[in-house]
Amino acid sequence: MMKKYPVKSGGDNWEARGHIIPKQDLLNYVENKSTLNWPHEFGVYMNTKFISEWRDMVRKAGFKNIQTWQVGAKDDWTGTLIIYGEK
């Protein structure tokens, strides 16, 4: 049985100023097709969203100047999703 740990929206709870750069291996993204079976294969809950949805969540948490890129792409792996935002 997989446990579900939903990602919660930061909304107005983000008071501090700074930067956010989460590494998105455990927060799966749809465009990386080779990882879509991970929840079943490894028995873990993963929040699988499109890159645009991850960007929108960061924006809704109050971050600006949001950038995304993928690192380490090779073969059928589109890389680790990196999201950058400023607050």
C-alpha positions in Angstrom: 0.0 0.0 0.0 1.4 3.4 -1.0 1.3 6.2 1.4 0.2 9.5 -0.1 2.0 12.7 0.9 0.4 15.5 -1.2 2.3 18.6 -2.0 0.7 21.5 -0.2 0.4 24.9 -1.8 2.5 27.5 0.0 0.1 30.3 -0.8 0.5 33.2 1.7 2.3 31.0 4.2 5.7 31.9 2.5 6.7 34.9 4.5 10.5 34.9 4.0 12.3 36.4 1.0 14.7 34.2 -0.9 15.1 31.7 -3.6 13.7 28.2 -4.2 15.3 25.5 -6.3 13.7 22.2 -5.6 15.2 19.1 -7.3 12.2 17.3 -8.9 13.1 13.6 -8.9 10.5 12.7 -6.3 8.0 15.2 -7.6 7.6 13.5 -11.0 6.8 15.3 -14.2 4.7 13.9 -17.1 7.2 14.9 -19.9 9.8 12.4 -18.5 8.0 9.3 -19.8 10.6 6.9 -18.5 9.7 7.7 -14.9 5.9 7.4 -15.1 6.0 3.8 -13.9 8.0 4.7 -10.7 5.0 4.9 -8.3 4.0 1.3 -9.2 7.6 0.0 -9.7 8.9 1.4 -6.3 5.7 1.5 -4.3 5.9 5.2 -3.6 3.4 8.0 -4.1 4.6 10.6 -6.5 2.9 13.9 -7.5 3.1 13.6 -11.3 2.3 16.9 -13.0 3.2 18.7 -16.2 6.2 21.1 -16.0 3.7 23.9 -16.5 1.7 22.7 -13.4 4.8 22.7 -11.2 5.7 26.2 -12.4 2.1 27.3 -11.6 2.3 25.9 -8.1 5.6 27.8 -7.4 4.0 31.0 -8.9 0.9 30.5 -6.6 3.2 30.2 -3.6 4.3 33.8 -4.4 7.5 33.3 -6.3 8.5 35.4 -9.3 11.1 35.1 -12.1 10.4 31.4 -12.3 12.6 29.3 -14.6 12.7 25.6 -15.3 15.3 23.4 -16.9 16.2 19.8 -17.1 19.6 18.4 -16.2 21.3 15.2 -17.1 19.2 14.2 -20.0 20.3 11.0 -21.9 18.6 8.3 -23.9 15.0 8.1 -22.9 15.6 10.1 -19.7 14.6 13.8 -20.1 16.6 14.8 -17.0 16.0 16.0 -13.5 13.6 18.9 -13.5 14.9 22.0 -11.8 12.7 24.9 -10.8 14.0 28.3 -9.8 11.9 31.1 -8.2 12.6 34.3 -6.3 10.6 35.8 -3.5 
